[in-house]
Amino acid sequence: MSLTKEEVLKIAKLSKLSFEEEEIEKFQVELNDILKYIDMLNEVDTSEVQPLVHINDVVNNFREKEEKSSIEIEKVLLNAPESAENAIVVPKVVGE
């Protein structure tokens, strides 16, 4: 399969791109090279190859839950420009 100049122009139009004449010819050659490579990959026999989901046999390594100390709410609110009821007040960005 190879792309014609018209097909490259159609792809460019669908992509909302515009190119000079020499760029169209260059892309035609490059896209055809890519398609040849894809055809070559499609010819590879992979019938004996198992599907690969992840390169490592990783199992879920969950760590134990442990409580950790956190920054105190008062210290957080000291850095806020405005606060109310132990919360940081921010400007409204969504209309009603």
PyMOL CGO cylinders between C-alpha atoms (Angstrom):
from pymol import cmd
from pymol.cgo import CYLINDER

trace = [
    CYLINDER, 0.00, 0.00, 0.00, 1.30, 3.44, -0.85, 0.3, 1, 1, 1, 1, 1, 1,
    CYLINDER, 1.30, 3.44, -0.85, -0.21, 6.88, -0.50, 0.3, 1, 1, 1, 1, 1, 1,
    CYLINDER, -0.21, 6.88, -0.50, -0.82, 9.12, -3.47, 0.3, 1, 1, 1, 1, 1, 1,
    CYLINDER, -0.82, 9.12, -3.47, -0.25, 12.85, -3.41, 0.3, 1, 1, 1, 1, 1, 1,
    CYLINDER, -0.25, 12.85, -3.41, -4.02, 13.35, -3.23, 0.3, 1, 1, 1, 1, 1, 1,
    CYLINDER, -4.02, 13.35, -3.23, -4.26, 11.11, -0.17, 0.3, 1, 1, 1, 1, 1, 1,
    CYLINDER, -4.26, 11.11, -0.17, -1.49, 13.06, 1.56, 0.3, 1, 1, 1, 1, 1, 1,
    CYLINDER, -1.49, 13.06, 1.56, -3.35, 16.29, 0.77, 0.3, 1, 1, 1, 1, 1, 1,
    CYLINDER, -3.35, 16.29, 0.77, -6.54, 14.78, 2.18, 0.3, 1, 1, 1, 1, 1, 1,
    CYLINDER, -6.54, 14.78, 2.18, -4.74, 13.75, 5.39, 0.3, 1, 1, 1, 1, 1, 1,
    CYLINDER, -4.74, 13.75, 5.39, -3.29, 17.25, 5.69, 0.3, 1, 1, 1, 1, 1, 1,
    CYLINDER, -3.29, 17.25, 5.69, -6.73, 18.79, 5.18, 0.3, 1, 1, 1, 1, 1, 1,
    CYLINDER, -6.73, 18.79, 5.18, -8.32, 16.51, 7.79, 0.3, 1, 1, 1, 1, 1, 1,
    CYLINDER, -8.32, 16.51, 7.79, -5.50, 17.46, 10.17, 0.3, 1, 1, 1, 1, 1, 1,
    CYLINDER, -5.50, 17.46, 10.17, -6.12, 21.16, 9.46, 0.3, 1, 1, 1, 1, 1, 1,
    CYLINDER, -6.12, 21.16, 9.46, -2.54, 21.50, 8.20, 0.3, 1, 1, 1, 1, 1, 1,
    CYLINDER, -2.54, 21.50, 8.20, -1.22, 23.20, 5.11, 0.3, 1, 1, 1, 1, 1, 1,
    CYLINDER, -1.22, 23.20, 5.11, 2.08, 22.52, 3.40, 0.3, 1, 1, 1, 1, 1, 1,
    CYLINDER, 2.08, 22.52, 3.40, 4.14, 23.75, 0.50, 0.3, 1, 1, 1, 1, 1, 1,
    CYLINDER, 4.14, 23.75, 0.50, 4.37, 21.55, -2.61, 0.3, 1, 1, 1, 1, 1, 1,
    CYLINDER, 4.37, 21.55, -2.61, 7.86, 20.24, -1.76, 0.3, 1, 1, 1, 1, 1, 1,
    CYLINDER, 7.86, 20.24, -1.76, 6.73, 19.41, 1.79, 0.3, 1, 1, 1, 1, 1, 1,
    CYLINDER, 6.73, 19.41, 1.79, 3.81, 17.39, 0.42, 0.3, 1, 1, 1, 1, 1, 1,
    CYLINDER, 3.81, 17.39, 0.42, 6.20, 15.37, -1.75, 0.3, 1, 1, 1, 1, 1, 1,
    CYLINDER, 6.20, 15.37, -1.75, 8.56, 14.88, 1.21, 0.3, 1, 1, 1, 1, 1, 1,
    CYLINDER, 8.56, 14.88, 1.21, 5.70, 13.70, 3.45, 0.3, 1, 1, 1, 1, 1, 1,
    CYLINDER, 5.70, 13.70, 3.45, 4.45, 11.38, 0.73, 0.3, 1, 1, 1, 1, 1, 1,
    CYLINDER, 4.45, 11.38, 0.73, 7.83, 9.64, 0.64, 0.3, 1, 1, 1, 1, 1, 1,
    CYLINDER, 7.83, 9.64, 0.64, 8.12, 9.54, 4.44, 0.3, 1, 1, 1, 1, 1, 1,
    CYLINDER, 8.12, 9.54, 4.44, 4.58, 8.24, 4.98, 0.3, 1, 1, 1, 1, 1, 1,
    CYLINDER, 4.58, 8.24, 4.98, 5.09, 5.57, 2.33, 0.3, 1, 1, 1, 1, 1, 1,
    CYLINDER, 5.09, 5.57, 2.33, 8.30, 4.49, 4.08, 0.3, 1, 1, 1, 1, 1, 1,
    CYLINDER, 8.30, 4.49, 4.08, 6.37, 4.22, 7.36, 0.3, 1, 1, 1, 1, 1, 1,
    CYLINDER, 6.37, 4.22, 7.36, 3.63, 2.17, 5.68, 0.3, 1, 1, 1, 1, 1, 1,
    CYLINDER, 3.63, 2.17, 5.68, 6.26, -0.17, 4.17, 0.3, 1, 1, 1, 1, 1, 1,
    CYLINDER, 6.26, -0.17, 4.17, 7.74, -0.66, 7.63, 0.3, 1, 1, 1, 1, 1, 1,
    CYLINDER, 7.74, -0.66, 7.63, 4.29, -1.41, 9.07, 0.3, 1, 1, 1, 1, 1, 1,
    CYLINDER, 4.29, -1.41, 9.07, 3.68, -3.95, 6.30, 0.3, 1, 1, 1, 1, 1, 1,
    CYLINDER, 3.68, -3.95, 6.30, 7.02, -5.55, 7.14, 0.3, 1, 1, 1, 1, 1, 1,
    CYLINDER, 7.02, -5.55, 7.14, 6.03, -5.76, 10.83, 0.3, 1, 1, 1, 1, 1, 1,
    CYLINDER, 6.03, -5.76, 10.83, 2.68, -7.29, 9.90, 0.3, 1, 1, 1, 1, 1, 1,
    CYLINDER, 2.68, -7.29, 9.90, 4.51, -10.11, 8.12, 0.3, 1, 1, 1, 1, 1, 1,
    CYLINDER, 4.51, -10.11, 8.12, 6.32, -11.20, 11.29, 0.3, 1, 1, 1, 1, 1, 1,
    CYLINDER, 6.32, -11.20, 11.29, 4.98, -14.49, 12.67, 0.3, 1, 1, 1, 1, 1, 1,
    CYLINDER, 4.98, -14.49, 12.67, 3.89, -13.85, 16.24, 0.3, 1, 1, 1, 1, 1, 1,
    CYLINDER, 3.89, -13.85, 16.24, 1.71, -16.93, 16.65, 0.3, 1, 1, 1, 1, 1, 1,
    CYLINDER, 1.71, -16.93, 16.65, 4.09, -18.44, 19.23, 0.3, 1, 1, 1, 1, 1, 1,
    CYLINDER, 4.09, -18.44, 19.23, 4.53, -15.21, 21.18, 0.3, 1, 1, 1, 1, 1, 1,
    CYLINDER, 4.53, -15.21, 21.18, 2.52, -14.79, 24.35, 0.3, 1, 1, 1, 1, 1, 1,
    CYLINDER, 2.52, -14.79, 24.35, 0.77, -11.45, 24.79, 0.3, 1, 1, 1, 1, 1, 1,
    CYLINDER, 0.77, -11.45, 24.79, 2.79, -9.11, 26.97, 0.3, 1, 1, 1, 1, 1, 1,
    CYLINDER, 2.79, -9.11, 26.97, 1.01, -6.83, 29.37, 0.3, 1, 1, 1, 1, 1, 1,
    CYLINDER, 1.01, -6.83, 29.37, 3.97, -5.73, 31.46, 0.3, 1, 1, 1, 1, 1, 1,
    CYLINDER, 3.97, -5.73, 31.46, 7.67, -6.38, 31.04, 0.3, 1, 1, 1, 1, 1, 1,
    CYLINDER, 7.67, -6.38, 31.04, 8.11, -7.31, 34.71, 0.3, 1, 1, 1, 1, 1, 1,
    CYLINDER, 8.11, -7.31, 34.71, 6.19, -9.91, 36.64, 0.3, 1, 1, 1, 1, 1, 1,
    CYLINDER, 6.19, -9.91, 36.64, 5.10, -7.38, 39.20, 0.3, 1, 1, 1, 1, 1, 1,
    CYLINDER, 5.10, -7.38, 39.20, 2.59, -8.20, 41.86, 0.3, 1, 1, 1, 1, 1, 1,
    CYLINDER, 2.59, -8.20, 41.86, 0.91, -5.63, 44.04, 0.3, 1, 1, 1, 1, 1, 1,
    CYLINDER, 0.91, -5.63, 44.04, 3.32, -4.80, 46.81, 0.3, 1, 1, 1, 1, 1, 1,
    CYLINDER, 3.32, -4.80, 46.81, 1.12, -3.03, 49.28, 0.3, 1, 1, 1, 1, 1, 1,
    CYLINDER, 1.12, -3.03, 49.28, 2.74, -1.55, 52.32, 0.3, 1, 1, 1, 1, 1, 1,
    CYLINDER, 2.74, -1.55, 52.32, 1.25, -1.73, 55.76, 0.3, 1, 1, 1, 1, 1, 1,
    CYLINDER, 1.25, -1.73, 55.76, -0.94, 1.15, 56.81, 0.3, 1, 1, 1, 1, 1, 1,
    CYLINDER, -0.94, 1.15, 56.81, 0.81, 3.39, 59.25, 0.3, 1, 1, 1, 1, 1, 1,
    CYLINDER, 0.81, 3.39, 59.25, -0.12, 6.69, 60.75, 0.3, 1, 1, 1, 1, 1, 1,
    CYLINDER, -0.12, 6.69, 60.75, 2.20, 9.54, 60.01, 0.3, 1, 1, 1, 1, 1, 1,
    CYLINDER, 2.20, 9.54, 60.01, 2.22, 12.95, 61.53, 0.3, 1, 1, 1, 1, 1, 1,
    CYLINDER, 2.22, 12.95, 61.53, 1.04, 15.76, 59.32, 0.3, 1, 1, 1, 1, 1, 1,
    CYLINDER, 1.04, 15.76, 59.32, 1.37, 19.51, 59.38, 0.3, 1, 1, 1, 1, 1, 1,
    CYLINDER, 1.37, 19.51, 59.38, -0.93, 21.17, 61.89, 0.3, 1, 1, 1, 1, 1, 1,
    CYLINDER, -0.93, 21.17, 61.89, -4.01, 22.90, 60.47, 0.3, 1, 1, 1, 1, 1, 1,
    CYLINDER, -4.01, 22.90, 60.47, -3.11, 26.12, 62.26, 0.3, 1, 1, 1, 1, 1, 1,
    CYLINDER, -3.11, 26.12, 62.26, 0.24, 26.28, 60.46, 0.3, 1, 1, 1, 1, 1, 1,
    CYLINDER, 0.24, 26.28, 60.46, -1.44, 25.65, 57.12, 0.3, 1, 1, 1, 1, 1, 1,
    CYLINDER, -1.44, 25.65, 57.12, -3.98, 28.40, 57.72, 0.3, 1, 1, 1, 1, 1, 1,
    CYLINDER, -3.98, 28.40, 57.72, -1.20, 30.84, 58.66, 0.3, 1, 1, 1, 1, 1, 1,
    CYLINDER, -1.20, 30.84, 58.66, 0.09, 30.58, 55.08, 0.3, 1, 1, 1, 1, 1, 1,
    CYLINDER, 0.09, 30.58, 55.08, -3.34, 31.12, 53.52, 0.3, 1, 1, 1, 1, 1, 1,
    CYLINDER, -3.34, 31.12, 53.52, -4.35, 34.63, 52.43, 0.3, 1, 1, 1, 1, 1, 1,
    CYLINDER, -4.35, 34.63, 52.43, -7.83, 34.07, 53.90, 0.3, 1, 1, 1, 1, 1, 1,
    CYLINDER, -7.83, 34.07, 53.90, -9.40, 31.34, 56.03, 0.3, 1, 1, 1, 1, 1, 1,
    CYLINDER, -9.40, 31.34, 56.03, -12.70, 30.58, 57.70, 0.3, 1, 1, 1, 1, 1, 1,
    CYLINDER, -12.70, 30.58, 57.70, -13.88, 27.67, 59.85, 0.3, 1, 1, 1, 1, 1, 1,
    CYLINDER, -13.88, 27.67, 59.85, -10.54, 25.82, 59.57, 0.3, 1, 1, 1, 1, 1, 1,
    CYLINDER, -10.54, 25.82, 59.57, -10.63, 26.01, 55.76, 0.3, 1, 1, 1, 1, 1, 1,
    CYLINDER, -10.63, 26.01, 55.76, -8.81, 28.09, 53.16, 0.3, 1, 1, 1, 1, 1, 1,
    CYLINDER, -8.81, 28.09, 53.16, -11.10, 30.59, 51.43, 0.3, 1, 1, 1, 1, 1, 1,
    CYLINDER, -11.10, 30.59, 51.43, -10.59, 30.79, 47.67, 0.3, 1, 1, 1, 1, 1, 1,
    CYLINDER, -10.59, 30.79, 47.67, -12.23, 33.02, 45.06, 0.3, 1, 1, 1, 1, 1, 1,
    CYLINDER, -12.23, 33.02, 45.06, -15.36, 31.72, 43.38, 0.3, 1, 1, 1, 1, 1, 1,
    CYLINDER, -15.36, 31.72, 43.38, -14.59, 30.61, 39.82, 0.3, 1, 1, 1, 1, 1, 1,
    CYLINDER, -14.59, 30.61, 39.82, -17.85, 28.92, 38.80, 0.3, 1, 1, 1, 1, 1, 1,
    CYLINDER, -17.85, 28.92, 38.80, -21.09, 30.86, 38.36, 0.3, 1, 1, 1, 1, 1, 1,
    CYLINDER, -21.09, 30.86, 38.36, -24.39, 29.84, 39.84, 0.3, 1, 1, 1, 1, 1, 1,
]
cmd.load_cgo(trace, "trace")
